[in-house]
Amino acid sequence: MISVHVFLQAVLVAAAALALWATVRFPRLGPTSLTSAIGICAAAFLVLQVCPLAVSGAVHLPYGLYVAVFGCVLPGFVFAFLGTAWLMRSLIRRLGGTGGGPGRLVPSSRAY
């Protein structure tokens, strides 16, 4: 049997992995401007502030611990990590980075 702390750390790592997967798998998904990325990130952290209220209400349901973890905690952290990844991607684009993607194909100057 694992402790609650180890389980919650595993849920946190899983949320980060899901957000990273969604960011890489769907690169066109997400905000297009820095202002909307900041708004989404702020909304995500607002969801994390409300999450303990939802967890305290969900614990009293049948199988409430599962509802609390997989219905409140995991989606809340996925949204927070996803919002943060979108904000970082918007900042990179704003500062002149590529923002990911396959880029532009440049022919090689070498003859083989």
N, C-alpha and C positions, 0 to 999 in steps of 0.2 A: 504494500500500500504506500502511495506517495503522499507527501504532505500537501497542504493547501497552497503553500508558497510555491512549491515546485510546479504544481498544476497550473497556477495562475501565470507563472513565468512561461510555461509551455503555451498557454493561450495567447500571451503577449507576443511570443515569437511567431506563432501561427498567424496572428493578425498582421504582423509586419510582413511575413512571407506572402500572404494573400494580397496585401496592398501593393507590394513590389511586383507580384505576378500581374495584377490588373494594370499597373502602370506600364509595364513592358509589353504585355500582350495587346493592349488597346491604346496605342500611343496617341490616337486622334481624340480619345475620350478625355474630357476635362476642360477646364476653363481656357479661354483664349487670351484673356488679358490679366494683368497683374492685379488689378482691382478685384476682379471676380475671384481670383485665386485666394486673395487675402480674405474675402468674404466667406468662401467655402471653408477655409482653414479656421476662421473664427467660429463658424457654425459647428464645425466638427468638435472644437474644444468646448463649445457650449453644450453639445450633446454629452460629452464626457462629464460635465458638471451635473447634468440631470440624471446620468446613469445610476448613481447610488439610490436615488428615489425609486427608479424603476426596479432595481434589484431588490430593494426592501419590500416592494409590493409583490414581486414575482416569487419570492421565496415561500410565500404562504400558499401558493397554488400546488396542486398535485404535481409531483416531479418538478417542484419549483426551483431546485438548484440547477437542474439542466436548463430550464427556461431562463434563469438568471444569467448563466454563463454563456449559453449559445444563442440566446435571444436578445440579451442586453449588452453584456460585456464584450463579447467577440465582435459584433457589428459596430459597436461604438469605437473600439480601438482600430478596427479596419478603416472606418471612416476618418478617424484622426490621422492615421498613417497615410492614407490616400490623399487627404487634403494637404498634408505636409509635403508629400511627394509632388503634387501638382503645383504647390507654391514654389518649391525649389526649381521645378522645370520652368515655370514662368519667370522666375528670377534669372535663370540661366539664359533664357531667350532674351530677356530685357537687357542683360549685360553683354549681349553679343555672342553668346555661345550657339552651338548648333541646335540644341534642344533634342538631340537624339534622332533616330531614324537612319535610313540607309545612306543618306547623304547624296552627293552628286558623283557620278562616275566620271573619272578623268582618265583619258587614254594614257597608256604608258609611253614614255619617250624611248624606251629601250626596244630594240628589234631582237626578236628571238630567233 
